[in-house]
Amino acid sequence: MLDTPDAVMAALRENDARPYGRTRTVTAEELVDAAEQFDDTGVLSMALLELMEAYEYDGERGKGPVVFARVLRLWDTDPDGFGEWARQQVLWRFKWVADTLKDNPDVPLAAVRRWHTELRDRYRAAGQDLQPYYAQRYHLAAHTGIDVQDAYELWAARPRAELSDCHACETRARARHHLAAGDDARALEALAPVLDGRSGCEQEPHLSQATALLAQLRQGRSDEARSGHLAGYRHARGKASMLNAVGLHIEFCALSGNEPRGLELLAENRALFAVTGDPAARLDFLTGAEVLVARLARAGHGELAVSGPAGTAWTVDSLLAHLRAEGDALAARFDARNGTDAVGAGRRARLAVEPLLAEPLALGVRAATASGLSAASAAAPAPRRTVEAEPEDFTALVLRARELEVLGHPDADRLWKRVAERAEAADFVHPESAELGGPERLRAELAEQRAHEALQRDACEEGKAGLLAAAELFEQAGLAGSALMCRARTLIADLDEGDESDEGAEAEGAADGEGAGRGGRRADWAALDAALARAEELRAGGELTDDDYLIVLQTRAYAAHHDLSEALPEPAAEVTGRFEAAVGGYRRAAVELGSERRAATSRQYTADIAARQGRLAEAEAELREVLAQLDAAELPWHTPRVLGLLGQVLLQGHEPGQAVEVFHRALAEAVRWGDDSYPYAPTYMMLGHSCLQAGDLGGAVRALSEAAARYDRKGAEAVEEAARVRLQLADVLRDTGRAADAVAVLESVLLDASAARLDVRMLAQGRLDLARGLSDLEEHRDAAEEYLRLADLVAGWEDQETHTMVACEATLALARAERWDAAEAALARAREAHGKAPQVDQLAATLRELARLTTREKGEEGLAAALALLAEADAVGEAAERSGEEYNSWYLRGGSHYERARSLAVAGRHEEALAEVERAIAEYEAGGVRAESPRAEAVRLAALIEGSDLGRTGAAVARLAAGIARCEAAGLPEAAEVLAELRERFAN
């Protein structure tokens, strides 16, 4: 019941703890009504200020001036009724009103300037510095475009004052001034203290992260832009008060080649189209969205369904028309009010910007590609070469395609596609040419190419069916040798459900970094032997070309390589012998027939098996010789796969620096030759692992982000691979202190509909990582929810150790979120799981931490509960001792004594606390070298109790001196420094 001023004040405090949003705003309105029933200026002023703050951060800034007018009337009538905090807020919020009036085109410019005068006069009367006044004059000048530089200098030259905007917000304003002047480098330099976390506030660094995105791209600082987007958008998502920032993130997606991600942001923030209380921020949002949809429209996606204002089904074209009409009208209203074209010109400049990168920036997060919208090609490490012109003559075109196919040249695919386009034209007439052959042969060749395309998409059954259809067509054309070649390829097409191309499969197979095989199937050697016998027969009769004969031999070599890979690490002699015979025969025939390409392929098989068996030096030497062979034969387009395999051998041999260089070369060459069938995704993944082992964490983030994006393009069949890479990426991000980035990556995996198709253990690991990441960000409520979901997921697992661990971590997350009843329930769950699958150290650690949190939250009143938890932790250890369970006894007992000492100290029972910490030090003695660090912390606590609480500074100094010497002897300089600082404090 809000029937007393104290009840209203208590409700105001409760509302202040709520997140900004509709619930807080409605409650604030109700509390103003409740406060009005009392003749109490203090309560009403606090209620009005709370309502104004709710409007400010809920997208309803336009209502703020009306509320503030009521506050001023109270202030002028009864200033003594305002508390100290409220008096300061009255002066502070003059600036809020100034910004709100400026950002509303319906407020005349004269009224804005009158308010500036009011602000100046009020500040003078209160004895305040006028720097905030000059800041508001600058903001208006920047908005209107009138005397901007003069206004900037008048503001920027003045020192900060008590009522200046926070340091982070002023920094952002200065940076935006430099951005408007085209000086990206200076703007980013100005933003550095905010972006690196040295300065912040309620909305910072998140607004500055959005502000910096495009400048970072223009300056080549793509890694920072990626991080700023991941962390910044996650905070801004769905928030009315961050409307302009969301628009900047959507714009960033459009200009960094991430249109599918931009559409996802548009859908996630659809409700923001209804936010109208801040016209300037709305214009920013609409313009950012228009940059995205205008790009899609120009790319020919006008009919694509997209998210827009609720109540209408939107396409790119219809949403673009809506955004353009409203955005232009709103900008025109501002310009009409201001008497300048500054707002409209700024909007037009944003809309005119072209993409800032030649290739898409891999962001690391999963973005579901919209239906009908293809993701652009991934970032290329090197430019493609200039391809030769296509012959205009159809016969010459087909002959050149055949020639390049024999060479394994990547351009063969391009030329065959062109052949198919021309052959399928309505007016096509097959030329009469002996070299070209009849239309039956061409139909067979095109059917073969379609089959190859299906196999490259991992559409195995479609590919096999296509090869058999091509074989029939070749038979009809009288080309029995080509028909046999197609049938032979079907025998290896589904061995690993992967790429059956000549050099592709072995690179793909090794790219998983494992020594085991890949599919579990075995080759049909009866069919392969029959194919070879038929090949020999046809060759003797002159019906089989040399290249088709080598392809038949290659299928046997590939099958033998596959079977041996499956049989490792202890293959049968028969399997090894078959490999040596098949691969050796293939190599000898390739050399005899002058096919350097086929000979190199056979050596790759040999090198790959050597690497899988741990003969790394042999594998490396073989692959380097293959590279030299290809170079001498002028077949450079075959080197990417050899380089990819060499990189894996180097990585396996603990040479990550060399592996990084080789993987980069492989990717560069693959792009240079336009080899679209190259296994880019696994190569980028292995590059990421190499960078990680080489200590290049930034390189690892870039490579793993790219790998994930590449797997996304493979569609549903690569969902699990993409998720696995993202889990690795999140680990790297978290290890580098970028917890917000890691959480954004994990959320993109777990919140996506495809998560339901993931392996349950991978899903569980992702949830665990996400929960821990949220805890790192101190988002304890969300962390607790993830832990509880995870606990439900693993509750039925046979290995209940995981359930115990998750329930323990959930307990602490709930306690940190101050959900004590839920924490107790989670603890009960942890106890039950521990009974089935003991995790002694973890449960004891959970009980100790819960005791600490209880003391922190409840102080002396929580002492009994904290001591009970610590007694339970001791009992857990004692029970383990009796049952013979392994656990860290010295750490468990020492930790309990330490936490008991802290709890007793908080309760003012200092002698008992000192005795407990002495017991902790004694327990740590049993831990040897491993215990030196916790022992040093116990010494610090003992000295604090002794010196600060009990007044025995001499004893504390002596204790610290001994502790410092021990830390230095143990190689713990940081611990020694901490103790030395405390000793200095007591000594003085």
ABEGO torsion letter per residue (X at the ends): XBABAAAAAAAAAAAAABBBEAAAAAAAAAAAAAAAABBBAAAAAAAAAAAAAAAAAAGAAAAAAAAAAAAAAAAAABAAABBAAAAAAAAAAAAAAAAAAAABAABBAAAAAAAAAAAAAAAAAAGBBAAAAAAAAAAAAAAAGBGAAAAAAAAAABBBBAABBBAAAAAAAAAAAAAAAGBAAAAAAAAAAAAAGABBBAAOAAAAAAAAAAAAAAAGBAAAAAAAAAAAAAAABGBAAAAAAAAAAAAAAAAAGBAAAAAAAAAAAAAAAABAABAAAAAAAAAAAAAAAAAAAAAGAAABBBBBBBGBBBBAAAAAAAAAAAAAAAAAAAAAAAGBAAAAAAAAAAAABBBABABBBBAGBBBBBBBGBBBBBBBBABBBBBBBBBBABAAAAAAAAAAAAAAGBAAAAAAAAAAAAAAABAABBBBBBAAAEBAAAAAAAAAAAAAAAAAAAGBAAAAAAAAAAAAAAAAAAGBAAAAAAAAAAAAAAAAAGBBABAAAAAAAAAAAGBABBAAGBBBBAAAAAAAAAAAAAAAAAGABBAAAAAAAAAAAAAAAAAAAAAAOABBBAAAAAAAAAAAAAAAAAAAAAGBAAAAAAAAAAAAAAAAAAGBAAAAAAAAAAAAAAAAAAGBAAAAAAAAAAAAAAAAAAGBAAAAAAAAAAAAAAAAAAGBAABBAAAAAAAAAAAAAAAGBAAAAAAAAAAAAAAAAAAEAAAAAAAAAAAAAAAAAAAAAGBAAAAAAAAAAAAABAAAAABBAAAAAAAAAAAAAAAAAAGBAAAAAAAAAAAAAAAAABABAAAAAAAAAAAAAAAAAAGBAAAAAAAAAAAAAAAAABBBAAAAAAAAAAAAAAAAAAAEAAAAAAAAAAAAAAAAAAAAAAAAGBBBBAAAAAAAAAAAAAAAAAAAGBAAAAAAAAAAAAAAAAAAEAAAAAAAAAAAAAAAAAAAAAAGBAAAAAAAAAAAAAAAAAAGBAAAAAAAAAAAAAAAX
